[in-house]
Amino acid sequence: MRYKRELIFVCTGSDCKKAGAKGLCQELKESFKKSPLKGNCKLIKTKCIDHCKSAPVVILNDHFYKKTNSDQLLKELEKKLK
């Protein structure tokens, strides 16, 4: 059985910071401490992803989430881990 960890890239460029990327990172980190996400997710902060008008921007695997929030991302992560 192959172990797969979900990688979540969060843009922390200036526009994304203004749109709440810092708070988004904190909410996601707290959620990752709980089951079923515990040990299955890795949060990676990035520099600008060049989608500034859609801030905050998150990349989950190969999909961009624009103008996103932690609730939307957590729902997607839970779907992927089932």
Helices and strands as residue ranges (DSSP letters): E 6-11, H 14-18, H 21-32, E 41-46, G 52-54, E 57-60, E 63-66, H 70-81
